[in-house]
Amino acid sequence: MSAYFVMIREKTTDAAALAEYGAKAGGTLAGHSMKPIAFYGALDQVEGEPVEGAVILEFADMAAARAWYDSPAYQEVAKLRHAGSVSRTFFIEGV
């Protein structure tokens, strides 16, 4: 069953760190098969607090999604996202 990684960026706190994250995050996907579903496209927010953007990545299953997210390569780069933004991330299984 497909699994999705969802990242919601609520606000930028350090633009330089976030730019570095953006430059390096794609490289962490080498060897991990995924499909980008949404990547900072236009938002039409209808409820809740404002957000700056969102990303949705599709993986073959939860194990594949976690293998990428838990990899040392991504965890090192994720430190830049943590330093540069307030964000929420989660996984959700498809139907």
PyMOL Python script that loads the backbone (N, CA, C, O; Angstrom):
from pymol import cmd

cmd.read_pdbstr("""\
ATOM      1  N   MET A   1       0.842  -1.173   0.000  1.00  0.00           N
ATOM      2  CA  MET A   1       0.000   0.000   0.000  1.00  0.00           C
ATOM      3  C   MET A   1       0.890   1.240   0.000  1.00  0.00           C
ATOM      4  O   MET A   1       1.830   1.323   0.790  1.00  0.00           O
ATOM      5  N   SER A   2       0.608   2.190  -0.865  1.00  0.00           N
ATOM      6  CA  SER A   2       1.392   3.426  -0.929  1.00  0.00           C
ATOM      7  C   SER A   2       1.384   4.152   0.406  1.00  0.00           C
ATOM      8  O   SER A   2       0.444   4.043   1.193  1.00  0.00           O
ATOM      9  N   ALA A   3       2.455   4.895   0.638  1.00  0.00           N
ATOM     10  CA  ALA A   3       2.557   5.735   1.831  1.00  0.00           C
ATOM     11  C   ALA A   3       3.052   7.104   1.390  1.00  0.00           C
ATOM     12  O   ALA A   3       3.811   7.229   0.429  1.00  0.00           O
ATOM     13  N   TYR A   4       2.615   8.108   2.098  1.00  0.00           N
ATOM     14  CA  TYR A   4       2.935   9.484   1.740  1.00  0.00           C
ATOM     15  C   TYR A   4       3.639  10.184   2.889  1.00  0.00           C
ATOM     16  O   TYR A   4       3.239  10.071   4.047  1.00  0.00           O
ATOM     17  N   PHE A   5       4.697  10.911   2.544  1.00  0.00           N
ATOM     18  CA  PHE A   5       5.376  11.797   3.479  1.00  0.00           C
ATOM     19  C   PHE A   5       4.801  13.178   3.228  1.00  0.00           C
ATOM     20  O   PHE A   5       4.813  13.663   2.096  1.00  0.00           O
ATOM     21  N   VAL A   6       4.300  13.812   4.273  1.00  0.00           N
ATOM     22  CA  VAL A   6       3.715  15.147   4.160  1.00  0.00           C
ATOM     23  C   VAL A   6       4.506  16.087   5.055  1.00  0.00           C
ATOM     24  O   VAL A   6       4.710  15.811   6.237  1.00  0.00           O
ATOM     25  N   MET A   7       4.948  17.193   4.485  1.00  0.00           N
ATOM     26  CA  MET A   7       5.660  18.218   5.245  1.00  0.00           C
ATOM     27  C   MET A   7       4.926  19.538   5.037  1.00  0.00           C
ATOM     28  O   MET A   7       4.700  19.965   3.905  1.00  0.00           O
ATOM     29  N   ILE A   8       4.563  20.170   6.131  1.00  0.00           N
ATOM     30  CA  ILE A   8       3.886  21.464   6.091  1.00  0.00           C
ATOM     31  C   ILE A   8       4.803  22.487   6.745  1.00  0.00           C
ATOM     32  O   ILE A   8       5.127  22.377   7.928  1.00  0.00           O
ATOM     33  N   ARG A   9       5.220  23.486   5.968  1.00  0.00           N
ATOM     34  CA  ARG A   9       6.059  24.547   6.524  1.00  0.00           C
ATOM     35  C   ARG A   9       5.158  25.678   6.996  1.00  0.00           C
ATOM     36  O   ARG A   9       4.468  26.317   6.201  1.00  0.00           O
ATOM     37  N   GLU A  10       5.176  25.915   8.305  1.00  0.00           N
ATOM     38  CA  GLU A  10       4.353  26.963   8.887  1.00  0.00           C
ATOM     39  C   GLU A  10       5.004  28.331   8.744  1.00  0.00           C
ATOM     40  O   GLU A  10       4.339  29.304   8.389  1.00  0.00           O
ATOM     41  N   LYS A  11       6.327  28.410   9.025  1.00  0.00           N
ATOM     42  CA  LYS A  11       7.011  29.686   8.828  1.00  0.00           C
ATOM     43  C   LYS A  11       8.512  29.475   8.743  1.00  0.00           C
ATOM     44  O   LYS A  11       9.057  28.525   9.305  1.00  0.00           O
ATOM     45  N   THR A  12       9.163  30.373   8.032  1.00  0.00           N
ATOM     46  CA  THR A  12      10.612  30.368   7.897  1.00  0.00           C
ATOM     47  C   THR A  12      11.210  31.150   9.047  1.00  0.00           C
ATOM     48  O   THR A  12      10.765  32.256   9.355  1.00  0.00           O
ATOM     49  N   THR A  13      12.228  30.569   9.686  1.00  0.00           N
ATOM     50  CA  THR A  13      12.910  31.254  10.786  1.00  0.00           C
ATOM     51  C   THR A  13      14.353  31.599  10.436  1.00  0.00           C
ATOM     52  O   THR A  13      14.942  32.482  11.060  1.00  0.00           O
ATOM     53  N   ASP A  14      14.931  30.919   9.453  1.00  0.00           N
ATOM     54  CA  ASP A  14      16.304  31.177   9.005  1.00  0.00           C
ATOM     55  C   ASP A  14      16.363  30.831   7.520  1.00  0.00           C
ATOM     56  O   ASP A  14      16.504  29.667   7.145  1.00  0.00           O
ATOM     57  N   ALA A  15      16.254  31.864   6.680  1.00  0.00           N
ATOM     58  CA  ALA A  15      16.174  31.642   5.234  1.00  0.00           C
ATOM     59  C   ALA A  15      17.422  30.963   4.679  1.00  0.00           C
ATOM     60  O   ALA A  15      17.317  30.146   3.764  1.00  0.00           O
ATOM     61  N   ALA A  16      18.599  31.283   5.212  1.00  0.00           N
ATOM     62  CA  ALA A  16      19.838  30.680   4.712  1.00  0.00           C
ATOM     63  C   ALA A  16      19.865  29.180   5.002  1.00  0.00           C
ATOM     64  O   ALA A  16      20.234  28.390   4.133  1.00  0.00           O
ATOM     65  N   ALA A  17      19.482  28.785   6.206  1.00  0.00           N
ATOM     66  CA  ALA A  17      19.452  27.361   6.556  1.00  0.00           C
ATOM     67  C   ALA A  17      18.428  26.629   5.699  1.00  0.00           C
ATOM     68  O   ALA A  17      18.671  25.507   5.256  1.00  0.00           O
ATOM     69  N   LEU A  18      17.290  27.261   5.468  1.00  0.00           N
ATOM     70  CA  LEU A  18      16.249  26.625   4.665  1.00  0.00           C
ATOM     71  C   LEU A  18      16.682  26.498   3.205  1.00  0.00           C
ATOM     72  O   LEU A  18      16.373  25.501   2.553  1.00  0.00           O
ATOM     73  N   ALA A  19      17.392  27.496   2.690  1.00  0.00           N
ATOM     74  CA  ALA A  19      17.906  27.419   1.323  1.00  0.00           C
ATOM     75  C   ALA A  19      18.923  26.286   1.198  1.00  0.00           C
ATOM     76  O   ALA A  19      18.938  25.572   0.195  1.00  0.00           O
ATOM     77  N   GLU A  20      19.763  26.121   2.200  1.00  0.00           N
ATOM     78  CA  GLU A  20      20.736  25.030   2.183  1.00  0.00           C
ATOM     79  C   GLU A  20      20.018  23.678   2.239  1.00  0.00           C
ATOM     80  O   GLU A  20      20.408  22.734   1.552  1.00  0.00           O
ATOM     81  N   TYR A  21      18.975  23.595   3.055  1.00  0.00           N
ATOM     82  CA  TYR A  21      18.163  22.375   3.105  1.00  0.00           C
ATOM     83  C   TYR A  21      17.603  22.074   1.714  1.00  0.00           C
ATOM     84  O   TYR A  21      17.684  20.943   1.236  1.00  0.00           O
ATOM     85  N   GLY A  22      17.039  23.087   1.076  1.00  0.00           N
ATOM     86  CA  GLY A  22      16.462  22.903  -0.253  1.00  0.00           C
ATOM     87  C   GLY A  22      17.477  22.418  -1.273  1.00  0.00           C
ATOM     88  O   GLY A  22      17.151  21.624  -2.155  1.00  0.00           O
ATOM     89  N   ALA A  23      18.709  22.898  -1.150  1.00  0.00           N
ATOM     90  CA  ALA A  23      19.760  22.496  -2.080  1.00  0.00           C
ATOM     91  C   ALA A  23      20.233  21.065  -1.840  1.00  0.00           C
ATOM     92  O   ALA A  23      20.692  20.400  -2.769  1.00  0.00           O
ATOM     93  N   LYS A  24      20.127  20.594  -0.613  1.00  0.00           N
ATOM     94  CA  LYS A  24      20.677  19.282  -0.259  1.00  0.00           C
ATOM     95  C   LYS A  24      19.648  18.163  -0.127  1.00  0.00           C
ATOM     96  O   LYS A  24      20.005  16.993  -0.265  1.00  0.00           O
ATOM     97  N   ALA A  25      18.403  18.482   0.131  1.00  0.00           N
ATOM     98  CA  ALA A  25      17.407  17.445   0.432  1.00  0.00           C
ATOM     99  C   ALA A  25      17.206  16.468  -0.723  1.00  0.00           C
ATOM    100  O   ALA A  25      17.069  15.266  -0.494  1.00  0.00           O
ATOM    101  N   GLY A  26      17.188  16.960  -1.946  1.00  0.00           N
ATOM    102  CA  GLY A  26      16.975  16.076  -3.090  1.00  0.00           C
ATOM    103  C   GLY A  26      18.018  14.983  -3.204  1.00  0.00           C
ATOM    104  O   GLY A  26      17.709  13.866  -3.620  1.00  0.00           O
ATOM    105  N   GLY A  27      19.243  15.292  -2.839  1.00  0.00           N
ATOM    106  CA  GLY A  27      20.311  14.307  -2.896  1.00  0.00           C
ATOM    107  C   GLY A  27      20.107  13.140  -1.955  1.00  0.00           C
ATOM    108  O   GLY A  27      20.667  12.065  -2.168  1.00  0.00           O
ATOM    109  N   THR A  28      19.318  13.335  -0.924  1.00  0.00           N
ATOM    110  CA  THR A  28      19.078  12.255   0.043  1.00  0.00           C
ATOM    111  C   THR A  28      18.133  11.189  -0.511  1.00  0.00           C
ATOM    112  O   THR A  28      17.979  10.120   0.079  1.00  0.00           O
ATOM    113  N   LEU A  29      17.509  11.487  -1.637  1.00  0.00           N
ATOM    114  CA  LEU A  29      16.565  10.538  -2.233  1.00  0.00           C
ATOM    115  C   LEU A  29      17.244   9.508  -3.132  1.00  0.00           C
ATOM    116  O   LEU A  29      16.589   8.579  -3.605  1.00  0.00           O
ATOM    117  N   ALA A  30      18.543   9.658  -3.375  1.00  0.00           N
ATOM    118  CA  ALA A  30      19.261   8.694  -4.213  1.00  0.00           C
ATOM    119  C   ALA A  30      19.094   7.291  -3.624  1.00  0.00           C
ATOM    120  O   ALA A  30      19.341   7.062  -2.440  1.00  0.00           O
ATOM    121  N   GLY A  31      18.671   6.369  -4.472  1.00  0.00           N
ATOM    122  CA  GLY A  31      18.461   4.999  -4.021  1.00  0.00           C
ATOM    123  C   GLY A  31      17.109   4.749  -3.390  1.00  0.00           C
ATOM    124  O   GLY A  31      16.809   3.625  -2.985  1.00  0.00           O
ATOM    125  N   HIS A  32      16.286   5.787  -3.302  1.00  0.00           N
ATOM    126  CA  HIS A  32      14.940   5.655  -2.731  1.00  0.00           C
ATOM    127  C   HIS A  32      13.940   6.030  -3.822  1.00  0.00           C
ATOM    128  O   HIS A  32      13.967   7.151  -4.329  1.00  0.00           O
ATOM    129  N   SER A  33      13.073   5.113  -4.178  1.00  0.00           N
ATOM    130  CA  SER A  33      12.085   5.365  -5.216  1.00  0.00           C
ATOM    131  C   SER A  33      10.893   6.107  -4.625  1.00  0.00           C
ATOM    132  O   SER A  33      10.261   5.635  -3.680  1.00  0.00           O
ATOM    133  N   MET A  34      10.595   7.262  -5.187  1.00  0.00           N
ATOM    134  CA  MET A  34       9.443   8.037  -4.738  1.00  0.00           C
ATOM    135  C   MET A  34       8.918   8.857  -5.899  1.00  0.00           C
ATOM    136  O   MET A  34       9.587   9.032  -6.918  1.00  0.00           O
ATOM    137  N   LYS A  35       7.697   9.359  -5.718  1.00  0.00           N
ATOM    138  CA  LYS A  35       7.052  10.202  -6.724  1.00  0.00           C
ATOM    139  C   LYS A  35       6.586  11.477  -6.031  1.00  0.00           C
ATOM    140  O   LYS A  35       5.844  11.405  -5.051  1.00  0.00           O
ATOM    141  N   PRO A  36       7.012  12.659  -6.525  1.00  0.00           N
ATOM    142  CA  PRO A  36       6.499  13.891  -5.928  1.00  0.00           C
ATOM    143  C   PRO A  36       5.040  14.091  -6.345  1.00  0.00           C
ATOM    144  O   PRO A  36       4.718  14.071  -7.533  1.00  0.00           O
ATOM    145  N   ILE A  37       4.179  14.281  -5.374  1.00  0.00           N
ATOM    146  CA  ILE A  37       2.755  14.513  -5.627  1.00  0.00           C
ATOM    147  C   ILE A  37       2.452  16.010  -5.610  1.00  0.00           C
ATOM    148  O   ILE A  37       1.724  16.513  -6.466  1.00  0.00           O
ATOM    149  N   ALA A  38       3.007  16.706  -4.643  1.00  0.00           N
ATOM    150  CA  ALA A  38       2.862  18.167  -4.543  1.00  0.00           C
ATOM    151  C   ALA A  38       4.162  18.712  -3.979  1.00  0.00           C
ATOM    152  O   ALA A  38       4.762  18.121  -3.081  1.00  0.00           O
ATOM    153  N   PHE A  39       4.593  19.857  -4.521  1.00  0.00           N
ATOM    154  CA  PHE A  39       5.868  20.425  -4.094  1.00  0.00           C
ATOM    155  C   PHE A  39       5.769  21.944  -4.132  1.00  0.00           C
ATOM    156  O   PHE A  39       6.068  22.567  -5.150  1.00  0.00           O
ATOM    157  N   TYR A  40       5.353  22.528  -3.035  1.00  0.00           N
ATOM    158  CA  TYR A  40       5.225  23.977  -2.888  1.00  0.00           C
ATOM    159  C   TYR A  40       4.410  24.618  -4.001  1.00  0.00           C
ATOM    160  O   TYR A  40       4.756  25.689  -4.498  1.00  0.00           O
ATOM    161  N   GLY A  41       3.330  23.959  -4.387  1.00  0.00           N
ATOM    162  CA  GLY A  41       2.434  24.529  -5.379  1.00  0.00           C
ATOM    163  C   GLY A  41       1.568  25.622  -4.762  1.00  0.00           C
ATOM    164  O   GLY A  41       1.656  25.904  -3.567  1.00  0.00           O
ATOM    165  N   ALA A  42       0.736  26.228  -5.592  1.00  0.00           N
ATOM    166  CA  ALA A  42      -0.171  27.274  -5.122  1.00  0.00           C
ATOM    167  C   ALA A  42      -1.101  26.699  -4.057  1.00  0.00           C
ATOM    168  O   ALA A  42      -1.618  25.591  -4.198  1.00  0.00           O
ATOM    169  N   LEU A  43      -1.301  27.465  -2.998  1.00  0.00           N
ATOM    170  CA  LEU A  43      -2.161  27.042  -1.887  1.00  0.00           C
ATOM    171  C   LEU A  43      -3.498  27.768  -1.936  1.00  0.00           C
ATOM    172  O   LEU A  43      -3.561  28.947  -2.285  1.00  0.00           O
ATOM    173  N   ASP A  44      -4.542  27.075  -1.591  1.00  0.00           N
ATOM    174  CA  ASP A  44      -5.861  27.675  -1.396  1.00  0.00           C
ATOM    175  C   ASP A  44      -6.306  27.234  -0.009  1.00  0.00           C
ATOM    176  O   ASP A  44      -7.103  26.308   0.142  1.00  0.00           O
ATOM    177  N   GLN A  45      -5.782  27.908   0.983  1.00  0.00           N
ATOM    178  CA  GLN A  45      -6.036  27.509   2.370  1.00  0.00           C
ATOM    179  C   GLN A  45      -7.436  27.925   2.789  1.00  0.00           C
ATOM    180  O   GLN A  45      -7.835  29.075   2.603  1.00  0.00           O
ATOM    181  N   VAL A  46      -8.176  26.983   3.352  1.00  0.00           N
ATOM    182  CA  VAL A  46      -9.559  27.261   3.721  1.00  0.00           C
ATOM    183  C   VAL A  46      -9.800  27.248   5.225  1.00  0.00           C
ATOM    184  O   VAL A  46     -10.810  27.779   5.686  1.00  0.00           O
ATOM    185  N   GLU A  47      -8.892  26.651   6.003  1.00  0.00           N
ATOM    186  CA  GLU A  47      -9.059  26.613   7.456  1.00  0.00           C
ATOM    187  C   GLU A  47      -7.703  26.647   8.136  1.00  0.00           C
ATOM    188  O   GLU A  47      -6.681  26.332   7.526  1.00  0.00           O
ATOM    189  N   GLY A  48      -7.705  27.030   9.399  1.00  0.00           N
ATOM    190  CA  GLY A  48      -6.505  26.952  10.225  1.00  0.00           C
ATOM    191  C   GLY A  48      -5.551  28.116  10.045  1.00  0.00           C
ATOM    192  O   GLY A  48      -5.810  29.065   9.305  1.00  0.00           O
ATOM    193  N   GLU A  49      -4.433  28.001  10.754  1.00  0.00           N
ATOM    194  CA  GLU A  49      -3.395  29.022  10.697  1.00  0.00           C
ATOM    195  C   GLU A  49      -2.720  29.005   9.324  1.00  0.00           C
ATOM    196  O   GLU A  49      -2.616  27.951   8.697  1.00  0.00           O
ATOM    197  N   PRO A  50      -2.265  30.161   8.860  1.00  0.00           N
ATOM    198  CA  PRO A  50      -1.599  30.217   7.552  1.00  0.00           C
ATOM    199  C   PRO A  50      -0.346  29.345   7.509  1.00  0.00           C
ATOM    200  O   PRO A  50       0.345  29.182   8.514  1.00  0.00           O
ATOM    201  N   VAL A  51      -0.068  28.794   6.347  1.00  0.00           N
ATOM    202  CA  VAL A  51       1.157  28.029   6.115  1.00  0.00           C
ATOM    203  C   VAL A  51       1.868  28.620   4.899  1.00  0.00           C
ATOM    204  O   VAL A  51       1.251  29.260   4.048  1.00  0.00           O
ATOM    205  N   GLU A  52       3.178  28.390   4.841  1.00  0.00           N
ATOM    206  CA  GLU A  52       3.959  28.901   3.717  1.00  0.00           C
ATOM    207  C   GLU A  52       4.016  27.918   2.553  1.00  0.00           C
ATOM    208  O   GLU A  52       4.180  28.324   1.402  1.00  0.00           O
ATOM    209  N   GLY A  53       3.882  26.646   2.844  1.00  0.00           N
ATOM    210  CA  GLY A  53       3.965  25.676   1.766  1.00  0.00           C
ATOM    211  C   GLY A  53       3.861  24.256   2.271  1.00  0.00           C
ATOM    212  O   GLY A  53       3.860  23.998   3.474  1.00  0.00           O
ATOM    213  N   ALA A  54       3.774  23.335   1.315  1.00  0.00           N
ATOM    214  CA  ALA A  54       3.644  21.925   1.669  1.00  0.00           C
ATOM    215  C   ALA A  54       4.277  21.058   0.588  1.00  0.00           C
ATOM    216  O   ALA A  54       4.377  21.445  -0.576  1.00  0.00           O
ATOM    217  N   VAL A  55       4.699  19.875   1.015  1.00  0.00           N
ATOM    218  CA  VAL A  55       5.280  18.872   0.124  1.00  0.00           C
ATOM    219  C   VAL A  55       4.597  17.541   0.419  1.00  0.00           C
ATOM    220  O   VAL A  55       4.377  17.193   1.579  1.00  0.00           O
ATOM    221  N   ILE A  56       4.266  16.806  -0.629  1.00  0.00           N
ATOM    222  CA  ILE A  56       3.745  15.448  -0.480  1.00  0.00           C
ATOM    223  C   ILE A  56       4.556  14.555  -1.407  1.00  0.00           C
ATOM    224  O   ILE A  56       4.614  14.784  -2.615  1.00  0.00           O
ATOM    225  N   LEU A  57       5.184  13.532  -0.827  1.00  0.00           N
ATOM    226  CA  LEU A  57       5.969  12.562  -1.587  1.00  0.00           C
ATOM    227  C   LEU A  57       5.337  11.184  -1.433  1.00  0.00           C
ATOM    228  O   LEU A  57       5.000  10.777  -0.321  1.00  0.00           O
ATOM    229  N   GLU A  58       5.173  10.467  -2.534  1.00  0.00           N
ATOM    230  CA  GLU A  58       4.600   9.124  -2.504  1.00  0.00           C
ATOM    231  C   GLU A  58       5.711   8.075  -2.558  1.00  0.00           C
ATOM    232  O   GLU A  58       6.610   8.149  -3.395  1.00  0.00           O
ATOM    233  N   PHE A  59       5.634   7.108  -1.660  1.00  0.00           N
ATOM    234  CA  PHE A  59       6.555   5.976  -1.627  1.00  0.00           C
ATOM    235  C   PHE A  59       5.751   4.699  -1.813  1.00  0.00           C
ATOM    236  O   PHE A  59       4.533   4.699  -1.635  1.00  0.00           O
ATOM    237  N   ALA A  60       6.420   3.620  -2.168  1.00  0.00           N
ATOM    238  CA  ALA A  60       5.736   2.344  -2.421  1.00  0.00           C
ATOM    239  C   ALA A  60       4.972   1.850  -1.201  1.00  0.00           C
ATOM    240  O   ALA A  60       3.880   1.297  -1.330  1.00  0.00           O
ATOM    241  N   ASP A  61       5.543   2.049  -0.020  1.00  0.00           N
ATOM    242  CA  ASP A  61       4.902   1.610   1.214  1.00  0.00           C
ATOM    243  C   ASP A  61       5.540   2.348   2.391  1.00  0.00           C
ATOM    244  O   ASP A  61       6.485   3.115   2.210  1.00  0.00           O
ATOM    245  N   MET A  62       5.026   2.114   3.579  1.00  0.00           N
ATOM    246  CA  MET A  62       5.510   2.812   4.763  1.00  0.00           C
ATOM    247  C   MET A  62       6.976   2.485   5.038  1.00  0.00           C
ATOM    248  O   MET A  62       7.740   3.355   5.455  1.00  0.00           O
ATOM    249  N   ALA A  63       7.366   1.239   4.807  1.00  0.00           N
ATOM    250  CA  ALA A  63       8.760   0.852   5.048  1.00  0.00           C
ATOM    251  C   ALA A  63       9.707   1.636   4.143  1.00  0.00           C
ATOM    252  O   ALA A  63      10.775   2.061   4.583  1.00  0.00           O
ATOM    253  N   ALA A  64       9.325   1.828   2.890  1.00  0.00           N
ATOM    254  CA  ALA A  64      10.164   2.589   1.959  1.00  0.00           C
ATOM    255  C   ALA A  64      10.235   4.057   2.370  1.00  0.00           C
ATOM    256  O   ALA A  64      11.298   4.673   2.294  1.00  0.00           O
ATOM    257  N   ALA A  65       9.118   4.612   2.802  1.00  0.00           N
ATOM    258  CA  ALA A  65       9.100   6.009   3.248  1.00  0.00           C
ATOM    259  C   ALA A  65       9.988   6.196   4.469  1.00  0.00           C
ATOM    260  O   ALA A  65      10.767   7.146   4.539  1.00  0.00           O
ATOM    261  N   ARG A  66       9.867   5.289   5.426  1.00  0.00           N
ATOM    262  CA  ARG A  66      10.680   5.387   6.646  1.00  0.00           C
ATOM    263  C   ARG A  66      12.155   5.135   6.362  1.00  0.00           C
ATOM    264  O   ARG A  66      13.022   5.729   7.003  1.00  0.00           O
ATOM    265  N   ALA A  67      12.446   4.255   5.404  1.00  0.00           N
ATOM    266  CA  ALA A  67      13.846   3.991   5.060  1.00  0.00           C
ATOM    267  C   ALA A  67      14.528   5.269   4.590  1.00  0.00           C
ATOM    268  O   ALA A  67      15.675   5.529   4.954  1.00  0.00           O
ATOM    269  N   TRP A  68      13.832   6.071   3.782  1.00  0.00           N
ATOM    270  CA  TRP A  68      14.393   7.358   3.345  1.00  0.00           C
ATOM    271  C   TRP A  68      14.478   8.329   4.524  1.00  0.00           C
ATOM    272  O   TRP A  68      15.541   8.884   4.799  1.00  0.00           O
ATOM    273  N   TYR A  69      13.359   8.532   5.216  1.00  0.00           N
ATOM    274  CA  TYR A  69      13.322   9.529   6.288  1.00  0.00           C
ATOM    275  C   TYR A  69      14.322   9.208   7.395  1.00  0.00           C
ATOM    276  O   TYR A  69      14.982  10.114   7.905  1.00  0.00           O
ATOM    277  N   ASP A  70      14.443   7.966   7.766  1.00  0.00           N
ATOM    278  CA  ASP A  70      15.331   7.557   8.857  1.00  0.00           C
ATOM    279  C   ASP A  70      16.786   7.401   8.426  1.00  0.00           C
ATOM    280  O   ASP A  70      17.654   7.142   9.260  1.00  0.00           O
ATOM    281  N   SER A  71      17.057   7.556   7.136  1.00  0.00           N
ATOM    282  CA  SER A  71      18.431   7.379   6.652  1.00  0.00           C
ATOM    283  C   SER A  71      19.348   8.441   7.260  1.00  0.00           C
ATOM    284  O   SER A  71      18.920   9.571   7.495  1.00  0.00           O
ATOM    285  N   PRO A  72      20.597   8.082   7.514  1.00  0.00           N
ATOM    286  CA  PRO A  72      21.549   9.067   8.036  1.00  0.00           C
ATOM    287  C   PRO A  72      21.675  10.290   7.125  1.00  0.00           C
ATOM    288  O   PRO A  72      21.840  11.411   7.607  1.00  0.00           O
ATOM    289  N   ALA A  73      21.597  10.074   5.808  1.00  0.00           N
ATOM    290  CA  ALA A  73      21.716  11.193   4.870  1.00  0.00           C
ATOM    291  C   ALA A  73      20.594  12.208   5.082  1.00  0.00           C
ATOM    292  O   ALA A  73      20.854  13.407   5.181  1.00  0.00           O
ATOM    293  N   TYR A  74      19.329  11.728   5.154  1.00  0.00           N
ATOM    294  CA  TYR A  74      18.235  12.686   5.339  1.00  0.00           C
ATOM    295  C   TYR A  74      18.253  13.282   6.737  1.00  0.00           C
ATOM    296  O   TYR A  74      18.014  14.479   6.896  1.00  0.00           O
ATOM    297  N   GLN A  75      18.527  12.490   7.734  1.00  0.00           N
ATOM    298  CA  GLN A  75      18.519  13.021   9.100  1.00  0.00           C
ATOM    299  C   GLN A  75      19.545  14.136   9.275  1.00  0.00           C
ATOM    300  O   GLN A  75      19.303  15.087  10.018  1.00  0.00           O
ATOM    301  N   GLU A  76      20.677  14.030   8.601  1.00  0.00           N
ATOM    302  CA  GLU A  76      21.679  15.099   8.670  1.00  0.00           C
ATOM    303  C   GLU A  76      21.148  16.378   8.016  1.00  0.00           C
ATOM    304  O   GLU A  76      21.291  17.468   8.572  1.00  0.00           O
ATOM    305  N   VAL A  77      20.541  16.245   6.842  1.00  0.00           N
ATOM    306  CA  VAL A  77      19.998  17.399   6.125  1.00  0.00           C
ATOM    307  C   VAL A  77      18.772  17.965   6.843  1.00  0.00           C
ATOM    308  O   VAL A  77      18.553  19.176   6.817  1.00  0.00           O
ATOM    309  N   ALA A  78      17.980  17.121   7.476  1.00  0.00           N
ATOM    310  CA  ALA A  78      16.781  17.580   8.185  1.00  0.00           C
ATOM    311  C   ALA A  78      17.119  18.582   9.285  1.00  0.00           C
ATOM    312  O   ALA A  78      16.287  19.415   9.644  1.00  0.00           O
ATOM    313  N   LYS A  79      18.326  18.504   9.816  1.00  0.00           N
ATOM    314  CA  LYS A  79      18.746  19.479  10.835  1.00  0.00           C
ATOM    315  C   LYS A  79      18.661  20.900  10.293  1.00  0.00           C
ATOM    316  O   LYS A  79      18.357  21.831  11.038  1.00  0.00           O
ATOM    317  N   LEU A  80      18.926  21.072   9.006  1.00  0.00           N
ATOM    318  CA  LEU A  80      18.828  22.397   8.382  1.00  0.00           C
ATOM    319  C   LEU A  80      17.375  22.862   8.324  1.00  0.00           C
ATOM    320  O   LEU A  80      17.086  24.039   8.541  1.00  0.00           O
ATOM    321  N   ARG A  81      16.459  21.932   8.029  1.00  0.00           N
ATOM    322  CA  ARG A  81      15.029  22.291   8.016  1.00  0.00           C
ATOM    323  C   ARG A  81      14.572  22.682   9.405  1.00  0.00           C
ATOM    324  O   ARG A  81      13.824  23.645   9.571  1.00  0.00           O
ATOM    325  N   HIS A  82      15.021  21.936  10.403  1.00  0.00           N
ATOM    326  CA  HIS A  82      14.659  22.258  11.789  1.00  0.00           C
ATOM    327  C   HIS A  82      15.194  23.624  12.185  1.00  0.00           C
ATOM    328  O   HIS A  82      14.515  24.384  12.876  1.00  0.00           O
ATOM    329  N   ALA A  83      16.415  23.940  11.750  1.00  0.00           N
ATOM    330  CA  ALA A  83      17.024  25.233  12.079  1.00  0.00           C
ATOM    331  C   ALA A  83      16.377  26.377  11.306  1.00  0.00           C
ATOM    332  O   ALA A  83      16.364  27.515  11.775  1.00  0.00           O
ATOM    333  N   GLY A  84      15.843  26.082  10.128  1.00  0.00           N
ATOM    334  CA  GLY A  84      15.360  27.138   9.258  1.00  0.00           C
ATOM    335  C   GLY A  84      13.870  27.348   9.210  1.00  0.00           C
ATOM    336  O   GLY A  84      13.400  28.274   8.549  1.00  0.00           O
ATOM    337  N   SER A  85      13.107  26.504   9.900  1.00  0.00           N
ATOM    338  CA  SER A  85      11.657  26.656   9.788  1.00  0.00           C
ATOM    339  C   SER A  85      10.928  26.019  10.959  1.00  0.00           C
ATOM    340  O   SER A  85      11.476  25.214  11.712  1.00  0.00           O
ATOM    341  N   VAL A  86       9.684  26.411  11.076  1.00  0.00           N
ATOM    342  CA  VAL A  86       8.735  25.715  11.938  1.00  0.00           C
ATOM    343  C   VAL A  86       7.896  24.886  10.974  1.00  0.00           C
ATOM    344  O   VAL A  86       7.227  25.431  10.096  1.00  0.00           O
ATOM    345  N   SER A  87       7.935  23.574  11.142  1.00  0.00           N
ATOM    346  CA  SER A  87       7.217  22.710  10.210  1.00  0.00           C
ATOM    347  C   SER A  87       6.650  21.499  10.932  1.00  0.00           C
ATOM    348  O   SER A  87       7.040  21.168  12.052  1.00  0.00           O
ATOM    349  N   ARG A  88       5.722  20.857  10.254  1.00  0.00           N
ATOM    350  CA  ARG A  88       5.146  19.600  10.741  1.00  0.00           C
ATOM    351  C   ARG A  88       5.345  18.563   9.649  1.00  0.00           C
ATOM    352  O   ARG A  88       5.175  18.857   8.466  1.00  0.00           O
ATOM    353  N   THR A  89       5.699  17.366  10.042  1.00  0.00           N
ATOM    354  CA  THR A  89       5.843  16.280   9.077  1.00  0.00           C
ATOM    355  C   THR A  89       5.124  15.049   9.609  1.00  0.00           C
ATOM    356  O   THR A  89       5.062  14.818  10.816  1.00  0.00           O
ATOM    357  N   PHE A  90       4.589  14.272   8.691  1.00  0.00           N
ATOM    358  CA  PHE A  90       3.961  13.017   9.086  1.00  0.00           C
ATOM    359  C   PHE A  90       3.874  12.098   7.881  1.00  0.00           C
ATOM    360  O   PHE A  90       4.030  12.527   6.738  1.00  0.00           O
ATOM    361  N   PHE A  91       3.624  10.827   8.160  1.00  0.00           N
ATOM    362  CA  PHE A  91       3.388   9.822   7.133  1.00  0.00           C
ATOM    363  C   PHE A  91       1.917   9.430   7.198  1.00  0.00           C
ATOM    364  O   PHE A  91       1.309   9.413   8.269  1.00  0.00           O
ATOM    365  N   ILE A  92       1.363   9.117   6.044  1.00  0.00           N
ATOM    366  CA  ILE A  92      -0.005   8.616   5.996  1.00  0.00           C
ATOM    367  C   ILE A  92      -0.072   7.529   4.932  1.00  0.00           C
ATOM    368  O   ILE A  92       0.499   7.672   3.851  1.00  0.00           O
ATOM    369  N   GLU A  93      -0.774   6.439   5.243  1.00  0.00           N
ATOM    370  CA  GLU A  93      -0.952   5.365   4.276  1.00  0.00           C
ATOM    371  C   GLU A  93      -2.030   5.733   3.273  1.00  0.00           C
ATOM    372  O   GLU A  93      -3.018   6.387   3.608  1.00  0.00           O
ATOM    373  N   GLY A  94      -1.821   5.300   2.035  1.00  0.00           N
ATOM    374  CA  GLY A  94      -2.825   5.498   0.998  1.00  0.00           C
ATOM    375  C   GLY A  94      -3.936   4.466   1.126  1.00  0.00           C
ATOM    376  O   GLY A  94      -3.900   3.587   1.986  1.00  0.00           O
ATOM    377  N   VAL A  95      -4.916   4.597   0.255  1.00  0.00           N
ATOM    378  CA  VAL A  95      -6.034   3.647   0.270  1.00  0.00           C
ATOM    379  C   VAL A  95      -5.950   2.718  -0.923  1.00  0.00           C
ATOM    380  O   VAL A  95      -6.803   1.846  -1.087  1.00  0.00           O
TER     381      VAL A  95
END
""", "prot")
cmd.dss("prot")
cmd.show_as("cartoon", "prot")
cmd.util.cbc("prot")
cmd.orient("prot")
